[in-house]
């Protein structure tokens, strides 16, 4: 390969990276809102959790777990993606006692990007 062709190839690759990398960086499931809200205190045990993300979710690879302050699982059900809105993941919650709870979520989007996170809420 001559030097001129090599320079053109390097420029083409650099240009492609410049164009496509910002899109790839944004292609991850990001939590946009949740009920109960992160950091909130609710009067009574919520009947369910509802997490909304910025992208559609893959139901087979998206989960929510709730643990109490001691780290004991408070939920046993499987989270489900809302059939009418594939960006919403929900979980039925049994009656929770007063205390602090941590929500642990993990999701995968259709482009196979996985993200996870946690937040807390409290029941009075």
N, C-alpha and C positions, 0 to 999 in steps of 0.2 A: 504494500500500500504506500503510495507516495505521500509526501508531507501535506500537500494540498487536500487530498482526499481525507487524510486523517484529521485535519483541522475542521473540515466540513462535518465529519461524523461527530466529533466532539461538540461542536456547536449545536448540532441537531439534538443530541442527547441532552445537553444542558437546557436547551429550549423546551424540550418535552418535559423534563423534570420541573422546570419553572411553571409550566402550565398545569401539570397534573398533580403535583405534590400538595398544593393547597386543598384541592378537592378530596384527596385521600385523607388528609389530616382531619377534615370535617366529617368524614364518613364513619362516625362512631355513635352508638346509641347514648344519648345524654339525657339524664333525668330532667324534665322540664317542670313537673309539678307532682305532688303526692297528697293523698288524703288518707290518714291524717298528715298534716304538713310536717316537714322536718323541724324539730325543735319545739313543736307545739305541745300543749297539755290539753287533753280532752276530758270532758266531764264524766263520760261513761265509755265503756269498752266499745270500740268501733265494730260494726258487724263485718267489715271487710277493709282491705287496703286497696287503694287504686293509685297506680303509678303511671304517669304519662311521659312518654319519651319523644324525642325529636325525629325518630325514624320508626318505620314499621319493624315489628319484632318477629323472630322465629319462635313459635310456641314450644317446640321440642327442646330448645336450648335457653329458655328464659325462666328464671326462678325468683321466688321471694321466700325468705325465711324470717321469722320473728323470734328473737330470743329475749328472755327477761334479764334483769340486772346481774343474775348469777351465771348467765350464759346457757340456761336451760331452754331448749326449744319450746316455744309457746304455740306453734302451729304445726300441723301435720299434713294439711291439705296441699295439693299441687296448685301453683299459680296458673292462671289461664289468660291467654290473649283474647281481648274482646273481639268478637266476630264482626261487629259493626265499626270498630276502630282499632286496626292492628298496631297502633302505637300505645295502646293501653294494656297494662298487665295488672290483673287483680287477684286477690287472695281472700277467701273466706277466713274469718278470724273467730275462734271460740271466745267466750266471755273471758276477758282479761281482768285480773285483779289489779288493784291500785299499784302503781309503780312505774318504773322506767323500762322502756323496751327499745331494742335495736332492730331495725329493719335491714336485712342484708339482701341485696338484689344483684342479679347477674343476668345480662341479656346478650342476645346475639341478633344482629341485623341480617337481612337477606344477603348482604355482600360478605357475610361470614366474619364481620368484626365483632369482637366480644368486649364488653365493658362491665364493670361491676362497681358497687359502691355501698355505702351504709349511711343511715341516719337514725336519729333517735326521736322518740316522742314519749309522752308520759300519760298515764291514766290517773285521774284524781281518786 
